[in-house]
Amino acid sequence: MQLRFRRALSALMAVVLLTSAPALALGFIFGEDAQTPVASSIEDDGMLRVYLLSLGDPASLGMTLAGSYTVEGDRGFRFDRDTQIVLAVDGENILLSVGGLTIDMGPSMTLTRQAVTDGGENGIYIHESARDALFEGDLSVSVSDGGLRCILTIHIEDYLKGVVAYEMSDSFPLEALKAQAVAARTYAMGRKWVSAARDYDVVDTTQDQVYRGLEAEYTNVIAAVEATRGVVGTYNGGFAMCYYTASNGGQTALATDIWGGSGDYGYLAMVDDPYDLENPSSLVNSISFQADVSDNATLRGMLEEALAAMDLPYEDVELESVVSIEPVEPKFEGSYMYTQLRFTLSISAQLNGWYAQEGDDYAPLFENGSAFSEEMLASAYGLSLARRGQLALPFVYQDGRVTLPDPVTVDLSVYDQIKDGLSLGLNGGDYELVSATQEEDGSFTISMRRFGHGVGMSQRGAQWMAGEYGMTYTEILNFYYPGMTLEVIEWPEVELTALEELPESIGFARARPTPTPTPAPLPALEEGEYYAAVMLESRSSSLNVREEPSTSARIVSALGYGQRVIVSSDAGDGWVRIRTAEVEGYVRLEYLEAE
């Protein structure tokens, strides 16, 4: 369903732009000028299609239907609560195994969620997912590239409860979680706005936003989502792209600087972020070293190589110490993304001859600034050594290693030499901010900050603003998206149909279930083996047989209640290897009963 913006003329529907208040110390005063969300005329059904890309393209999936489900609303093809099923690829089709039956579902199928009356959970647990979390929605499954492709259709508010918990943490302050909920909701709606040409709106990975399903113990996350229900950010008649980042390193970045292009990002600004910088949880990689760099061979080698490339007019130049370090050459105007670190160095050289001294206005300086031999001085001034002494001309004969009076400067590349050469990087891309400080003992520290792209809201900054400064979610959003308007969408209620309200049916929506073939007789036991039978809580349940002794391993088959197997070996940690005439694999020993 496409969204439509209809701008009402009434004062109650007026757009109120977020405005920045005067700065005070490290924060901002927001008070009465802080924006509050206004009613919106955006129309949307609130449903989001999430491609479960994190599952990969599995050949099989095990699921527990923790609620009321049918196959595409077919009353005759329904499942009891807590039914376990296995979906597996068979050529171009999907096989559904449940309760001892195997059903050919064709190339695609949808598990449709129906209303529940017992007040319990209503969703799906996917055994191969990253977390033991509930997926609340309809699950469409199809065969693609030899694997199962899963798309979950879920209400956006339920979706957010499985996003905010993993993009932030349930332990974050509530107002920070609210800000994250608004940013994530706005991002999802922005993606939905442009997804009409495909069968999904967002993926469940960092390509969009991490979604892992509902975990009921994350009560703060659930409260934050519910408290901001429907709140989104808009800009110039559309959804703002509410980018967010783990840590910006002390300065927000512009989207066009990071990704190029010329999009309209007038709701973003490049500003210093003291909150992110103050937060001790903001990630930083640092190295410290003595002024003579004797304790960091890699860095000393870089500096010595840079000195050698200068072709100084001295013999046997050596690095003595670092005098100062300064970041230079910003990548973008006003940005702290400096591309070079400038080292001012004290150096020494091997000298042999007469050298003019500092402050000598009459020294016969040659173009290359090198030493003067006795003959050169005599030629230049016609003065003997004794006569020069009488005139107090400040030439001094030097023979040996001498620290030169004037320091030199060399530049090292921030992203190639400092980041990569010293292993200080935080990102795959070159987004980091570099800084250098000199400590009281004369040593130096080089630090790199910014974990993520740095555009939009810093999650660590939001955490600090809410936890240490008591700022509200609207104040946090106002700081990171200063040109954005907050509006509230009134979603329609999610209406699920109860099983008893579905049309009468005997299950003809799909091919009739086909009983699994009668198992072939078990082969004879080998040494150390024994017979056992599958014993489960329900006769309608099945036991997954896996390729390896792990719940994350691929499911190769499913065994029905009471089916006999041969236990061939103990695989440890409660797993055993079993075999029948048709299959070999691993199962949990607790579901077997030895004969």
C-alpha positions as CSV (number, residue, x, y, z in Angstrom):
1,M,0.0,0.0,0.0
2,Q,1.5,3.4,-1.0
3,L,1.5,6.1,1.5
4,R,-0.2,9.5,0.9
5,F,0.7,12.7,2.6
6,R,-2.3,15.1,2.9
7,R,-1.4,18.3,4.6
8,A,-4.3,19.7,6.6
9,L,-4.7,23.5,7.0
10,S,-5.8,23.5,10.6
11,A,-3.5,24.8,13.3
12,L,-3.6,21.4,15.0
13,M,-2.0,19.8,12.0
14,A,0.6,22.5,11.4
15,V,4.1,21.3,10.9
16,V,6.4,22.4,13.8
17,L,10.0,22.3,12.8
18,L,12.6,21.2,15.4
19,T,14.6,24.2,16.6
20,S,17.9,24.4,18.3
21,A,18.1,26.2,21.6
22,P,21.1,28.2,22.9
23,A,24.1,26.2,24.0
24,L,24.9,25.8,27.7
25,A,28.2,24.1,28.8
26,L,28.2,20.7,27.1
27,G,24.4,20.5,26.5
28,F,21.5,22.4,25.1
29,I,18.5,23.9,26.8
30,F,15.3,22.6,25.3
31,G,12.4,23.6,27.6
32,E,9.3,25.0,26.0
33,D,10.8,25.2,22.5
34,A,11.3,21.4,22.3
35,Q,9.2,19.8,19.7
36,T,6.4,17.5,20.6
37,P,4.9,15.1,18.0
38,V,1.9,16.4,16.1
39,A,-1.0,14.4,14.5
40,S,-0.2,13.2,11.0
41,S,-2.3,12.8,7.9
42,I,-0.1,9.9,6.7
43,E,-2.2,6.8,5.8
44,D,-0.7,3.4,6.1
45,D,-1.8,-0.1,7.1
46,G,1.2,-0.5,9.5
47,M,2.3,-3.8,8.0
48,L,5.9,-4.4,7.1
49,R,7.4,-7.2,5.0
50,V,10.7,-8.4,6.5
51,Y,13.0,-10.6,4.4
52,L,14.8,-12.9,6.9
53,L,18.1,-12.7,5.1
54,S,20.0,-13.7,8.2
55,L,18.7,-17.3,7.8
56,G,20.6,-17.6,4.5
57,D,19.2,-20.1,2.0
58,P,18.7,-23.1,4.2
59,A,17.8,-26.5,2.8
60,S,15.5,-27.0,5.8
61,L,14.0,-25.2,8.7
62,G,12.5,-26.4,12.0
63,M,9.7,-24.4,13.5
64,T,7.4,-24.3,16.6
65,L,4.1,-22.7,15.9
66,A,3.4,-21.0,19.2
67,G,0.0,-19.8,18.5
68,S,-2.8,-20.3,16.0
69,Y,-1.7,-20.9,12.4
70,T,-3.2,-22.2,9.2
71,V,-1.9,-22.6,5.7
72,E,-3.1,-19.5,3.9
73,G,-6.3,-19.2,6.0
74,D,-7.5,-22.7,5.2
75,R,-9.5,-23.9,8.2
76,G,-8.9,-27.5,7.2
77,F,-5.2,-27.0,7.2
78,R,-4.6,-25.7,10.7
79,F,-2.1,-26.5,13.5
80,D,-2.5,-26.8,17.2
81,R,-0.5,-24.6,19.5
82,D,3.2,-25.7,19.9
83,T,3.1,-27.9,16.8
84,Q,6.5,-28.5,15.5
85,I,7.0,-28.7,11.8
86,V,9.9,-29.0,9.4
87,L,10.1,-27.4,6.0
88,A,12.6,-28.8,3.5
89,V,13.5,-28.2,-0.1
90,D,12.7,-31.1,-2.5
91,G,13.8,-29.9,-6.0
92,E,11.6,-27.0,-6.8
93,N,9.0,-27.7,-4.1
94,I,8.7,-27.5,-0.3
95,L,8.0,-30.5,1.8
96,L,6.2,-29.9,5.1
97,S,6.7,-32.7,7.7
98,V,4.4,-32.8,10.8
99,G,3.2,-35.5,13.0
100,G,4.5,-38.3,10.9
101,L,3.1,-36.9,7.7
102,T,5.0,-35.4,4.8
103,I,3.1,-32.9,2.5
104,D,4.2,-31.5,-0.8
105,M,3.4,-27.8,-0.6
106,G,4.5,-26.8,-4.1
107,P,7.0,-24.0,-4.8
108,S,5.7,-21.7,-2.1
109,M,3.4,-21.5,0.9
110,T,2.3,-19.1,3.7
111,L,1.7,-19.8,7.3
112,T,-1.1,-17.4,8.2
113,R,-1.5,-16.2,11.8
114,Q,-5.1,-16.5,13.2
115,A,-6.5,-14.9,16.4
116,V,-6.0,-16.7,19.7
117,T,-8.4,-16.7,22.6
118,D,-6.2,-18.0,25.4
119,G,-4.1,-14.8,25.7
120,G,-0.9,-16.7,25.1
121,E,1.9,-16.1,22.5
122,N,0.9,-15.9,18.9
123,G,3.9,-16.3,16.6
124,I,6.6,-18.7,15.3
125,Y,9.8,-19.8,16.8
126,I,12.3,-20.6,14.0
127,H,14.8,-23.0,15.4
128,E,17.6,-21.9,13.0
129,S,17.3,-18.2,13.9
130,A,20.0,-16.3,15.8
131,R,17.9,-16.0,19.0
132,D,15.2,-18.0,20.8
133,A,12.7,-15.2,19.9
134,L,9.1,-15.0,18.7
135,F,8.3,-14.0,15.1
136,E,4.9,-12.4,15.3
137,G,3.3,-12.5,11.9
138,D,2.6,-14.4,8.7
139,L,5.5,-16.3,7.2
140,S,5.7,-16.7,3.5
141,V,8.2,-19.4,2.3
142,S,9.4,-20.1,-1.2
143,V,12.1,-22.0,-2.9
144,S,14.9,-19.8,-4.3
145,D,18.3,-20.8,-5.5
146,G,17.9,-24.3,-4.0
147,G,17.1,-22.9,-0.5
148,L,14.2,-21.6,1.5
149,R,13.4,-17.9,1.2
150,C,11.4,-16.5,4.1
151,I,9.5,-13.2,4.3
152,L,7.7,-12.2,7.5
153,T,4.7,-9.9,7.3
154,I,4.5,-8.2,10.7
155,H,3.0,-5.0,12.1
156,I,5.6,-2.3,12.3
157,E,5.2,-1.9,16.1
158,D,5.8,-5.6,16.7
159,Y,8.8,-5.4,14.3
160,L,10.3,-2.6,16.3
161,K,10.3,-4.7,19.5
162,G,12.7,-7.0,17.7
163,V,14.8,-4.2,16.4
164,V,15.4,-1.7,19.2
165,A,16.6,-4.5,21.5
166,Y,19.4,-5.4,19.2
167,E,20.3,-2.0,17.8
168,M,20.6,-0.6,21.3
169,S,20.2,-2.6,24.5
170,D,17.4,-3.1,27.0
171,S,19.7,-1.6,29.6
172,F,19.9,1.8,27.9
173,P,17.9,4.7,29.5
174,L,14.2,4.7,28.5
175,E,14.4,8.0,26.7
176,A,17.3,6.8,24.6
177,L,15.3,3.7,23.7
178,K,12.4,5.9,22.7
179,A,14.7,7.9,20.4
180,Q,15.9,4.7,18.9
181,A,12.4,3.5,18.4
182,V,11.4,6.7,16.5
183,A,14.6,6.5,14.3
184,A,14.1,2.8,13.5
185,R,10.3,3.3,12.8
186,T,11.1,6.2,10.5
187,Y,13.8,4.3,8.7
188,A,11.5,1.3,8.2
189,M,8.7,3.5,6.8
190,G,11.1,5.3,4.5
191,R,12.2,1.9,3.1
192,K,8.6,0.8,2.7
193,W,7.9,4.0,0.8
194,V,10.3,2.9,-2.0
195,S,9.8,-0.9,-2.0
196,A,6.6,-1.4,-4.1
197,A,8.6,-3.1,-6.9
198,R,9.8,-5.9,-4.7
199,D,8.3,-8.5,-2.4
200,Y,9.8,-7.1,0.8
201,D,10.4,-3.7,2.5
202,V,13.5,-4.4,4.7
203,V,15.9,-7.2,5.5
204,D,16.7,-8.3,9.0
205,T,20.4,-7.6,8.9
206,T,22.6,-4.4,9.1
207,Q,21.9,-3.9,5.4
208,D,18.8,-2.2,6.9
209,Q,18.2,-2.8,10.6
210,V,18.9,-5.8,12.7
211,Y,15.7,-7.7,13.6
212,R,15.8,-10.8,15.7
213,G,12.2,-11.3,16.9
214,L,10.4,-10.6,20.2
215,E,12.0,-11.5,23.6
216,A,9.5,-10.7,26.3
217,E,12.1,-10.1,29.0
218,Y,13.2,-6.9,27.2
219,T,10.6,-4.8,29.0
220,N,12.3,-1.5,28.6
221,V,12.4,-1.9,24.9
222,I,8.7,-2.9,24.7
223,A,7.8,0.1,26.9
224,A,9.8,2.5,24.6
225,V,8.1,1.2,21.5
226,E,4.7,1.4,23.0
227,A,5.3,4.9,24.4
228,T,6.2,6.2,21.0
229,R,3.6,4.3,19.0
230,G,3.3,5.8,15.5
231,V,5.8,8.6,16.0
232,V,7.9,9.2,12.8
233,G,10.2,11.9,11.5
234,T,9.3,13.8,8.3
235,Y,11.0,16.3,6.1
236,N,9.8,18.1,3.0
237,G,6.7,16.0,2.7
238,G,8.4,12.6,3.1
239,F,10.0,10.4,5.6
240,A,13.4,11.6,6.9
241,M,16.1,9.0,6.4
242,C,16.9,8.6,10.1
243,Y,20.4,7.2,9.9
244,Y,22.0,6.3,13.2
245,T,25.4,5.0,14.2
246,A,26.9,3.3,17.2
247,S,29.3,6.2,18.0
248,N,30.2,9.3,16.0
249,G,33.5,10.0,17.8
250,G,32.5,13.5,18.9
251,Q,31.2,14.9,15.6
252,T,28.2,14.1,13.4
253,A,28.9,13.5,9.8
254,L,27.0,14.6,6.7
255,A,25.4,11.9,4.6
256,T,26.8,13.4,1.3
257,D,30.3,13.4,2.8
258,I,30.1,9.7,3.7
259,W,28.2,8.3,0.8
260,G,28.4,11.0,-1.9
261,G,25.5,12.0,-4.0
262,S,23.4,15.1,-3.7
263,G,20.3,14.1,-1.7
264,D,18.2,16.5,0.3
265,Y,19.4,16.0,3.8
266,G,18.5,19.4,5.2
267,Y,17.4,17.8,8.5
268,L,21.0,16.8,9.2
269,A,23.9,18.9,10.3
270,M,27.6,18.5,11.0
271,V,28.0,19.5,14.7
272,D,30.2,18.6,17.6
273,D,28.8,15.9,19.9
274,P,30.2,16.2,23.4
275,Y,27.8,13.6,24.6
276,D,29.3,10.9,22.5
277,L,32.8,12.0,23.4
278,E,32.0,12.0,27.1
279,N,30.5,8.5,27.2
280,P,33.1,6.1,28.4
281,S,31.3,3.3,26.5
282,S,32.0,5.0,23.1
283,L,34.5,2.8,21.4
284,V,38.1,4.2,20.9
285,N,41.3,2.6,19.7
286,S,44.5,4.2,21.0
287,I,48.2,3.7,21.2
288,S,50.7,5.5,23.5
289,F,54.4,5.8,23.0
290,Q,57.4,7.6,24.4
291,A,58.6,10.8,22.8
292,D,61.7,8.9,21.3
293,V,59.3,6.3,19.9
294,S,61.6,3.6,21.2
295,D,58.7,1.5,22.3
296,N,56.9,1.4,19.0
297,A,59.1,0.0,16.2
298,T,56.3,0.2,13.6
299,L,55.6,3.9,14.1
300,R,59.3,4.7,14.4
301,G,60.0,2.9,11.1
302,M,57.3,5.0,9.4
303,L,58.8,8.2,10.7
304,E,62.3,7.2,9.7
305,E,61.2,6.3,6.3
306,A,59.5,9.7,5.9
307,L,62.7,11.4,7.1
308,A,64.8,9.5,4.6
309,A,62.4,10.6,1.8
310,M,63.1,14.3,2.7
311,D,66.7,14.1,1.4
312,L,68.0,16.4,4.1
313,P,71.5,17.9,3.5
314,Y,73.1,16.0,6.4
315,E,74.8,12.7,6.8
316,D,73.3,9.9,8.8
317,V,70.1,11.6,10.0
318,E,68.4,10.0,12.9
319,L,65.1,10.6,14.8
320,E,65.7,11.8,18.3
321,S,62.1,12.5,19.5
322,V,58.6,13.7,18.6
323,V,58.1,17.3,19.6
324,S,54.4,17.6,18.7
325,I,51.6,15.9,16.6
326,E,48.8,17.8,14.8
327,P,46.0,16.4,12.6
328,V,45.9,18.3,9.3
329,E,44.1,18.2,5.9
330,P,40.5,17.4,6.7
331,K,38.7,15.2,4.2
332,F,35.7,17.6,4.1
333,E,35.3,21.2,5.1
334,G,34.7,21.5,8.8
335,S,35.1,17.8,9.4
336,Y,37.4,16.2,11.9
337,M,38.1,13.4,9.4
338,Y,41.7,14.5,9.0
339,T,43.7,12.6,6.4
340,Q,47.2,13.4,7.7
341,L,49.0,13.5,11.0
342,R,51.8,16.0,11.0
343,F,54.7,15.0,13.3
344,T,57.2,17.7,14.3
345,L,60.5,15.9,15.0
346,S,63.8,16.6,16.7
347,I,66.6,15.0,14.6
348,S,70.3,14.5,14.9
349,A,72.9,14.2,12.2
350,Q,76.6,13.4,11.8
351,L,78.5,16.8,11.3
352,N,82.1,17.5,10.2
353,G,83.1,21.1,9.5
354,W,82.5,24.7,10.4
355,Y,78.8,25.5,11.0
356,A,77.1,28.9,11.5
357,Q,75.3,29.2,14.7
358,E,71.7,30.2,15.5
359,G,71.1,33.9,15.4
360,D,74.1,34.7,13.2
361,D,73.0,37.5,10.9
362,Y,76.3,37.5,9.0
363,A,76.7,33.9,8.4
364,P,77.6,33.2,4.7
365,L,74.6,30.8,4.2
366,F,74.8,28.7,1.2
367,E,71.7,27.5,-0.5
368,N,71.8,24.0,0.9
369,G,72.6,25.2,4.4
370,S,75.5,22.8,4.7
371,A,78.8,23.2,6.6
372,F,81.6,25.5,5.5
373,S,85.1,24.2,5.1
374,E,88.1,26.4,6.0
375,E,88.7,27.1,2.3
376,M,85.1,28.1,1.7
377,L,85.2,30.6,4.6
378,A,88.5,32.0,3.4
379,S,87.1,32.3,-0.1
380,A,83.9,33.9,1.0
381,Y,85.5,36.5,3.3
382,G,89.2,36.3,2.8
383,L,89.6,35.8,6.5
384,S,92.0,33.6,8.3
385,L,90.9,31.5,11.3
386,A,92.6,33.8,13.7
387,R,91.0,36.9,12.1
388,R,87.6,35.3,12.4
389,G,88.2,34.7,16.1
390,Q,89.1,38.4,16.5
391,L,85.9,39.5,14.9
392,A,83.9,37.0,16.9
393,L,82.2,35.5,13.9
394,P,80.1,32.7,15.4
395,F,81.3,29.7,13.3
396,V,81.9,26.6,15.3
397,Y,83.8,23.5,14.2
398,Q,81.7,20.4,14.8
399,D,82.7,16.8,14.4
400,G,80.3,14.1,15.5
401,R,76.6,13.5,16.1
402,V,74.7,16.6,16.9
403,T,71.0,17.3,17.6
404,L,70.1,19.9,15.0
405,P,68.6,23.2,16.4
406,D,65.6,23.3,14.0
407,P,63.0,20.5,14.1
408,V,61.5,19.1,10.9
409,T,57.9,18.0,10.0
410,V,56.7,14.9,8.3
411,D,53.2,13.7,7.5
412,L,51.8,10.2,7.8
413,S,48.5,9.1,6.2
414,V,45.8,8.7,8.8
415,Y,43.9,5.9,7.0
416,D,46.7,4.0,5.3
417,Q,49.6,4.3,7.8
418,I,48.0,5.2,11.2
419,K,44.8,3.2,10.9
420,D,46.0,0.2,9.0
421,G,49.7,0.2,9.8
422,L,49.1,0.6,13.6
423,S,45.8,-1.5,13.6
424,L,43.8,1.4,15.0
425,G,40.8,1.0,12.7
426,L,37.2,0.7,13.9
427,N,35.4,0.3,10.6
428,G,35.8,-1.3,7.2
429,G,35.3,2.2,5.6
430,D,37.5,5.2,6.3
431,Y,35.1,7.0,8.7
432,E,37.3,7.4,11.8
433,L,38.3,10.6,13.5
434,V,41.9,10.9,14.7
435,S,43.3,12.9,17.6
436,A,46.7,13.2,19.2
437,T,47.6,14.4,22.8
438,Q,50.8,14.8,24.7
439,E,50.7,13.5,28.3
440,E,52.3,15.1,31.3
441,D,55.2,12.7,31.2
442,G,56.1,13.7,27.7
443,S,54.6,10.6,26.0
444,F,52.0,10.8,23.2
445,T,48.7,9.1,22.6
446,I,47.1,8.7,19.2
447,S,43.4,7.8,19.2
448,M,40.8,6.9,16.6
449,R,37.1,7.2,17.3
450,R,33.8,6.8,15.4
451,F,32.4,3.3,15.3
452,G,30.1,3.4,12.3
453,H,29.5,6.0,9.6
454,G,28.8,8.8,12.0
455,V,25.6,10.1,10.3
456,G,22.5,11.0,12.3
457,M,22.0,9.8,15.8
458,S,24.8,8.5,17.9
459,Q,23.5,5.6,20.0
460,R,26.2,6.2,22.6
461,G,25.5,9.9,22.5
462,A,21.8,9.3,23.1
463,Q,22.6,7.0,26.0
464,W,24.7,9.7,27.7
465,M,22.2,12.5,27.0
466,A,19.3,10.5,28.6
467,G,21.3,8.9,31.4
468,E,23.6,11.8,32.5
469,Y,21.7,14.9,31.4
470,G,18.1,13.7,31.8
471,M,17.1,14.7,28.2
472,T,13.9,13.4,26.7
473,Y,13.7,11.5,23.4
474,T,12.4,14.6,21.6
475,E,15.4,16.6,22.8
476,I,17.7,13.8,21.6
477,L,16.1,13.7,18.2
478,N,16.1,17.5,18.0
479,F,19.9,17.5,18.5
480,Y,20.7,14.8,15.9
481,Y,18.0,15.7,13.3
482,P,17.6,19.4,13.8
483,G,15.5,19.9,10.6
484,M,13.0,17.1,11.2
485,T,9.4,17.2,12.1
486,L,7.8,14.6,14.5
487,E,4.4,13.3,13.5
488,V,2.1,10.6,14.8
489,I,0.6,8.0,12.4
490,E,-2.6,6.4,13.6
491,W,-2.2,2.8,12.6
492,P,-5.4,0.7,12.0
493,E,-5.8,-2.1,14.5
494,V,-4.4,-5.5,13.5
495,E,-7.4,-7.7,12.9
496,L,-6.8,-11.5,13.0
497,T,-9.4,-14.0,12.2
498,A,-10.3,-16.7,14.7
499,L,-10.2,-20.3,13.4
500,E,-13.9,-20.8,14.1
501,E,-14.7,-17.7,11.9
502,L,-12.9,-19.1,8.9
503,P,-15.0,-20.6,6.1
504,E,-15.7,-24.3,6.3
505,S,-13.1,-26.3,4.6
506,I,-11.6,-29.7,4.5
507,G,-8.1,-28.7,3.5
508,F,-8.4,-28.7,-0.3
509,A,-6.2,-25.5,-0.5
510,R,-3.3,-27.9,-0.9
511,A,-2.6,-31.4,-1.9
512,R,-4.0,-34.0,0.5
513,P,-1.5,-35.0,3.2
514,T,0.4,-38.1,2.3
515,P,1.4,-40.5,5.2
516,T,5.0,-41.1,5.3
517,P,6.1,-44.5,4.0
518,T,6.3,-47.3,6.5
519,P,9.9,-47.3,7.7
520,A,12.1,-50.1,6.3
521,P,13.1,-52.7,8.9
522,L,16.1,-51.8,10.9
523,P,19.4,-53.4,10.0
524,A,21.2,-55.7,12.5
525,L,23.0,-54.2,15.4
526,E,26.8,-53.7,15.3
527,E,29.1,-53.9,18.3
528,G,28.2,-51.3,20.9
529,E,24.9,-50.3,19.3
530,Y,21.3,-50.7,20.7
531,Y,17.7,-50.1,19.6
532,A,15.6,-47.2,20.9
533,A,12.3,-45.6,20.2
534,V,11.4,-41.9,19.8
535,M,9.4,-40.7,22.8
536,L,8.0,-37.1,22.7
537,E,5.5,-35.1,24.7
538,S,2.9,-35.4,22.0
539,R,2.2,-38.0,19.4
540,S,1.8,-35.2,16.9
541,S,5.3,-34.0,17.5
542,S,8.4,-35.0,15.6
543,L,12.1,-35.3,16.4
544,N,14.6,-33.4,14.2
545,V,17.6,-35.4,12.9
546,R,20.6,-33.1,12.4
547,E,23.7,-33.3,10.2
548,E,25.9,-32.5,13.2
549,P,25.4,-32.7,17.0
550,S,24.1,-29.1,17.3
551,T,20.8,-27.3,17.2
552,S,22.3,-25.0,14.6
553,A,23.2,-27.8,12.3
554,R,21.1,-28.6,9.2
555,I,18.0,-30.8,9.7
556,V,18.3,-33.9,7.5
557,S,15.1,-35.6,8.5
558,A,12.4,-35.9,11.2
559,L,11.3,-38.9,13.2
560,G,7.8,-39.6,14.3
561,Y,6.6,-40.5,17.8
562,G,7.4,-44.2,18.6
563,Q,9.7,-44.7,15.5
564,R,12.5,-47.2,16.2
565,V,16.2,-46.2,15.6
566,I,19.6,-47.7,16.2
567,V,21.8,-45.7,18.6
568,S,25.3,-46.1,17.2
569,S,27.5,-43.8,19.4
570,D,27.5,-41.1,22.0
571,A,28.5,-37.7,20.6
572,G,28.7,-35.9,23.9
573,D,26.7,-33.0,25.5
574,G,23.5,-35.0,25.3
575,W,23.7,-35.9,21.6
576,V,23.9,-39.4,20.1
577,R,24.4,-40.6,16.6
578,I,21.5,-42.7,15.3
579,R,20.7,-44.6,12.1
580,T,17.8,-46.2,10.4
581,A,17.6,-48.0,7.1
582,E,17.0,-44.5,5.4
583,V,18.8,-41.9,7.5
584,E,21.8,-41.2,9.7
585,G,22.4,-38.2,11.9
586,Y,22.3,-36.8,15.4
587,V,19.4,-36.4,17.9
588,R,19.1,-35.5,21.5
589,L,19.3,-38.6,23.8
590,E,16.6,-37.3,26.1
591,Y,14.0,-38.0,23.4
592,L,14.9,-41.6,23.0
593,E,13.9,-44.6,25.1
594,A,16.2,-47.6,25.0
595,E,14.6,-51.0,24.3
